[in-house]
Amino acid sequence: MGSPEFEDRTGDPLAGHPSTLRPLTGDLLAAVLAHRGCAVAGDGDGALVGRWAQGHIWFLRAGDAGELLQVRTVATHAFTVEDVPRLHDFCNTWNRDRFWPKAFVHVDDAGRARVYGEVITDLERGVTPHQLDLLLNRGISAGCRLADEVGRLAGTGRR
């Protein structure tokens, strides 16, 4: 990440003094994910998305100025509508026992139920690349943990 001994590299979102707060931008988000070695792609709506073992993770910016970082996990396994009460119990237990990510159930128009996880951080005052790296690491690792547990719930997860 940026360091005071680096000269100004115009256009490099990671350049500069490491304690300088920067606005959360799509370029900064992409640069930190690339620096982490994460394979992500744009989804056409300005979000970045990547595939991890048991789920997909979206990296979104929300808020009037794009100052809210949202790391959203969608567990790969789909359930039936009949499974929704069991999924609600799972999510309620998860949310009671853990801080991250917030877990919830979504049923799509085709009747498939999936478990989502979400970590949201307000970065209105800015963020350093190092802080953003830590936030992304937490969002990714917590999202992967949730997706793995959902896989176990479905009987398809790693043991």
C-alpha positions in Angstrom: 0.0 0.0 0.0 1.1 3.6 -0.1 4.1 4.8 1.7 5.8 8.2 2.2 9.0 7.1 0.5 7.1 6.6 -2.7 7.0 9.4 -5.1 3.6 10.7 -6.3 2.4 8.2 -8.9 -0.4 10.1 -10.6 -3.4 7.9 -11.2 -2.3 5.1 -8.8 -5.0 4.9 -6.1 -2.6 3.1 -3.7 0.2 5.7 -3.9 0.8 8.3 -1.3 1.2 8.5 2.4 -0.3 5.4 4.2 -2.3 7.5 6.7 -4.0 9.8 4.3 -7.7 9.2 4.1 -9.1 9.0 0.6 -12.7 8.8 -0.5 -14.1 5.4 -1.3 -14.0 5.1 -5.0 -14.4 2.2 -7.5 -10.8 2.6 -8.5 -9.6 2.4 -4.9 -11.7 -0.6 -4.3 -10.5 -2.4 -7.4 -6.9 -1.5 -6.7 -7.0 -2.9 -3.1 -8.8 -6.1 -4.3 -6.2 -6.5 -7.1 -3.4 -6.0 -4.5 -5.0 -8.8 -2.4 -4.9 -11.0 -5.5 -8.7 -11.3 -5.7 -10.1 -12.2 -9.1 -13.1 -9.9 -9.5 -15.0 -8.5 -12.5 -17.5 -5.6 -13.0 -21.1 -6.6 -13.0 -22.3 -3.8 -15.3 -23.9 -1.8 -12.5 -20.6 -0.5 -11.1 -20.2 -3.3 -8.5 -17.3 -5.8 -8.5 -18.0 -9.5 -8.0 -15.9 -12.5 -7.3 -16.3 -16.2 -6.8 -15.2 -17.9 -3.6 -15.6 -21.6 -2.7 -19.2 -21.7 -1.6 -20.5 -18.3 -2.8 -20.2 -15.1 -4.8 -19.2 -11.9 -3.1 -20.2 -8.5 -4.4 -18.3 -5.3 -3.5 -20.7 -2.4 -3.7 -20.6 1.3 -3.0 -23.9 2.8 -1.7 -24.9 6.2 -0.3 -25.3 9.6 -1.9 -21.5 9.9 -2.5 -20.7 6.2 -2.7 -19.3 6.4 0.8 -20.9 3.1 2.1 -18.9 0.0 1.5 -21.1 -3.1 1.2 -19.6 -6.6 1.0 -22.5 -8.9 0.1 -22.1 -12.7 0.0 -24.6 -15.0 -1.7 -24.2 -18.6 -0.7 -24.1 -20.8 -3.8 -26.6 -23.4 -2.6 -30.3 -22.8 -3.4 -33.1 -24.1 -1.3 -36.8 -24.6 -1.8 -39.5 -22.4 -0.4 -40.3 -25.2 2.0 -36.9 -24.7 3.5 -37.4 -21.0 4.4 -38.5 -21.6 8.1 -35.3 -23.7 8.6 -33.2 -21.0 6.9 -34.8 -18.3 9.1 -33.8 -20.3 12.1 -30.3 -20.7 10.8 -30.0 -16.9 10.1 -31.5 -16.0 13.5 -29.0 -18.2 15.3 -26.1 -16.9 13.1 -27.0 -13.3 13.8 -27.4 -13.9 17.5 -24.0 -15.7 17.8 -21.9 -13.6 15.4 -21.3 -9.9 14.5 -20.5 -10.4 10.8 -21.9 -10.8 8.4 -25.6 -10.1 9.0 -27.4 -13.1 7.5 -30.8 -13.1 5.8 -32.9 -15.2 3.5 -34.1 -14.1 0.0 -36.6 -15.9 -2.2 -36.3 -15.1 -5.9 -39.1 -15.0 -8.4 -38.4 -18.6 -9.4 -39.0 -19.7 -5.8 -35.4 -20.4 -4.9 -34.3 -19.5 -1.4 -30.8 -18.4 -0.8 -28.9 -17.2 2.2 -27.2 -13.8 1.9 -24.6 -12.2 4.2 -23.8 -8.5 4.4 -21.2 -6.3 6.0 -21.7 -2.5 5.6 -19.3 0.2 6.7 -19.8 3.9 6.5 -16.6 5.5 5.1 -18.0 9.1 4.8 -14.8 10.5 6.3 -12.5 8.5 4.1 -10.4 5.4 4.3 -6.7 4.5 3.9 -5.8 1.6 1.5 -4.7 -0.4 4.5 -8.0 0.1 6.4 -9.9 -0.8 3.3 -7.8 -3.9 2.9 -8.6 -4.9 6.5 -12.4 -4.3 5.9 -12.4 -6.3 2.7 -10.5 -9.2 4.4 -13.1 -9.2 7.2 -16.0 -9.1 4.7 -14.5 -11.9 2.6 -13.5 -14.2 5.4 -16.8 -13.7 7.3 -18.8 -14.2 4.0 -16.9 -17.4 3.2 -17.5 -18.7 6.7 -21.3 -18.1 6.3 -21.3 -19.7 2.8 -19.5 -22.7 4.2 -22.0 -23.1 7.0 -24.9 -22.8 4.5 -23.2 -25.6 2.4 -23.0 -27.8 5.5 -26.7 -27.0 6.2 -27.5 -28.1 2.7 -25.3 -31.2 3.1 -22.9 -30.1 0.4 -20.3 -28.2 2.5 -16.8 -29.0 3.5 -16.4 -30.8 6.8 
